[in-house]
Amino acid sequence: MSEAPWIVLRVCRDRITGEVIAGRLRAESIPVQVERRGPLPDFEQSVQVSVPRRWHTRASQILAEPPPSEEELAELAVRTPFQDGAPE
């Protein structure tokens, strides 16, 4: 029996949360699907975030990384485009 090509990475309480997770993974070039699921206990409109089986480990690692600190976010907010030395 062959493996399913997509496996569930997370089940989220709402679509917005699922899309935030999906956006993070897409930013790392990981294919992702967000699908609406029926109501689950303690969940109203749940969604599942799925990735191809071969990307599951990498996607899990990315989501396990700590979010940027307030200092890092502030630095990114005031950084000019291409401040890293790339041509403007």
C-alpha positions as CSV (number, residue, x, y, z in Angstrom):
1,M,0.0,0.0,0.0
2,S,1.4,3.4,-1.0
3,E,1.9,6.3,1.4
4,A,-0.6,9.2,1.2
5,P,1.2,12.1,-0.5
6,W,-0.1,14.7,2.0
7,I,-0.1,14.3,5.8
8,V,-1.6,16.6,8.5
9,L,0.9,18.7,10.2
10,R,-1.5,20.7,12.4
11,V,-5.2,21.0,13.2
12,C,-6.1,24.6,14.0
13,R,-9.0,26.2,15.7
14,D,-9.7,28.7,12.9
15,R,-8.7,29.4,9.3
16,I,-6.7,32.5,10.2
17,T,-4.4,30.5,12.4
18,G,-4.1,27.8,9.7
19,E,-3.2,30.5,7.1
20,V,-0.6,32.0,9.3
21,I,1.1,28.6,9.7
22,A,0.8,28.0,5.9
23,G,2.3,31.4,5.2
24,R,5.3,30.7,7.3
25,L,5.9,27.4,5.5
26,R,5.3,28.9,2.1
27,A,8.0,31.5,2.9
28,E,10.4,28.6,3.2
29,S,9.2,27.1,-0.1
30,I,7.3,24.2,1.5
31,P,4.2,23.1,-0.3
32,V,1.2,23.4,2.0
33,Q,-2.6,22.9,1.9
34,V,-5.1,24.4,4.3
35,E,-8.4,22.5,4.4
36,R,-11.6,23.3,6.3
37,R,-12.7,20.4,8.5
38,G,-16.0,19.7,10.3
39,P,-16.5,20.7,13.9
40,L,-14.4,18.9,16.4
41,P,-14.9,18.9,20.2
42,D,-13.9,22.3,21.5
43,F,-13.4,23.5,17.9
44,E,-15.9,25.5,15.9
45,Q,-14.5,25.8,12.4
46,S,-11.3,23.8,12.5
47,V,-8.9,23.6,9.6
48,Q,-6.0,21.2,9.0
49,V,-2.7,22.2,7.6
50,S,-1.1,19.5,5.5
51,V,2.3,19.1,3.8
52,P,3.7,16.4,1.5
53,R,5.1,13.5,3.5
54,R,8.7,14.2,2.4
55,W,8.4,17.8,3.8
56,H,6.9,16.9,7.2
57,T,10.2,16.8,9.1
58,R,11.4,20.2,7.8
59,A,8.0,21.8,8.3
60,S,7.9,20.6,11.9
61,Q,11.4,22.0,12.5
62,I,10.4,25.4,11.1
63,L,7.3,25.6,13.3
64,A,9.4,24.6,16.3
65,E,11.7,27.6,15.9
66,P,11.1,30.3,18.4
67,P,9.5,33.5,17.0
68,P,11.6,36.5,16.5
69,S,12.2,38.6,19.6
70,E,10.8,42.1,20.0
71,E,14.3,43.5,19.4
72,E,14.6,41.5,16.1
73,L,11.2,42.7,15.0
74,A,12.0,46.3,15.7
75,E,15.3,46.0,13.8
76,L,13.5,44.5,10.8
77,A,10.9,47.2,10.9
78,V,13.4,50.1,10.5
79,R,15.8,48.3,8.1
80,T,15.9,49.8,4.7
81,P,15.4,47.5,1.7
82,F,18.7,45.8,0.7
83,Q,20.5,47.0,3.8
84,D,22.3,43.7,3.7
85,G,24.5,44.9,0.9
86,A,22.4,43.8,-2.1
87,P,22.0,46.4,-4.9
88,E,19.2,48.9,-4.5
